[in-house]
Amino acid sequence: MPEAARTASPPQGISAVVRSAVHSRFWLLCVDIYPVLVAASIPWSTSGVGIFMAIWFIVLIPTIDPRQFLEVLKGPACWLPLAFVALALAGTLWMDGPWSGTLHGISPVTKLLAIPFLIYHFERSQRGLWVLVAFLVSCALLMALSWIVLFAPEWRISATEVPGLPLKNTIAQSQEFALCIFALAPLVLEFLRERRLALAAVCAALMLAFFTNMMFVVLARTALLYMVVLTILFAVRHLDRRAVWLLFAAAAATAILVWFASPYLRLRVEQVAVEYREYTEAFRPTSTGQRLEYWRKSVEAFGEAPLFGHGTGSIKQLFEREAAGKTGAWADFINNPHNQTLYVAVQWGLLGCIVLYSMWCSHLMLFRDDGFAAWVGLIVVVQNIVSSLLNSHLFDFHEGWMYVLGVGVAGGMVARARKILALSNAQMDRARTGLQR
């Protein structure tokens, strides 16, 4: 054998071993497991989400078929998130400020890069349901701990001042628990239709536990808004006309009952009027008053550069300038106007708003089918859109990753179901053609 041939054969052997390894069952299982760990980490840890996502990309990339991945990227649900990230990068060119602010503006957008990769992977994987179950179980454990720390504050994981809040904040916990409630709702109906009463009872009990915790222990007021919207969406999507009116009557009765039974709920709602009055009469920096001031400043900033905005990271610079010379809470630095549209409009103008709403619409259209995965994806998108009226949840860490993981995994599951249905229909057409011949 010539010397050249002998030296060329080992790399070919190594390459074959590597290809065999990355397409082995164990490797593909690892690619499936890391999104499961991300979902389980979201209610508890920011660092865990980042670490597991980084590892997932490392094990995923060798398994990607470039031709198939490019085919997936043709869908607007995949390329619009990439367009959003590209806009954020382009926005650095007209940002008049330090690079530290620019990098701060890019960071919240980069998580959208994961959406097309998640859709691609879970279109070929059969374990997308594992991710959804992991998130549900993790939230259920957090809910149990929330009840514990309500009566035993020493069990808190972080130094929060809110009774019943083990860690993070009320907004994130309410977002997670509300999502679990509406994800479980159609399962209760399905299990009842199938007469699997034990499973229906377990799901209903979990829904009740999440709901009770929100109404009596920890509640973000934004949740009251998107829960009404999601209730209407559930009725339209899953119930007939008679059942819709029964649901609305039950929801109204439950709302009245909870209002009189929960002093905590009444306090949270009544605080809005108190905070607004203190803001308008004494200009005190209440939560409601600060949010109104942030919106006012953001609208003014948008008016200064309506087409392309002030550039990526300009939010930080604008609000630092607004806080200069003020005292008390009004001097606190913030980099979030608490409204997703304004957050985008200030930095990237009308162009950014068009990309944002196009992406939201594409993801709504992605989940127009029936089925559990489509329902989960739909409520993730609707919850994010509605809650983003009063927050910037697409760019916030926990809520943003809930959106990315929910859209990516559920979107892949929906795409997989469509592909299987298309193959089944094609086989049936060929069979009919064969019979006719």
Buried (B, 14 or more C-beta within 10 A) or exposed (E): EEEEEEEEEEEEEEEEEEEEEBEEEEBBEBBBBBBBBBBBBBBBBEEBBBBBBEBBEEBBEEBBEEEEBEEBBEBBBBBBBBBBBEBBBBBBEBBEBEEEBBEBBBEBBEBBBBBBBBBBBBBBBEBBBBBBBBBBBBBBBBBEBBBBBBEEBEEBBEEBEBBBBBBBBBBBBBBBBBBBBBBBBBBBBBBBEEEBEEBBEBBBEBBEBBBBBBBBBBBBBBBBBBBEBBBBBBBEBBBEEEEBEEBBEEBEEEBEEBEEEBEBBEEBBEBEEEBBBBBEEEEBBBBBBBBBBBBEBBBEBBEEBEEBBBBBBBBBBBBBEBBEEEEEEBEEEBBBBBBBBBBBBBBBBBBBBEBBEBBBBBBBEBBEBEBBBBBBBBBBBBBBBBBBBBBBBBBBBBBBBBBBBBBBBBBBBBBBBBEEEEEEEEEEEEEEEEEEE
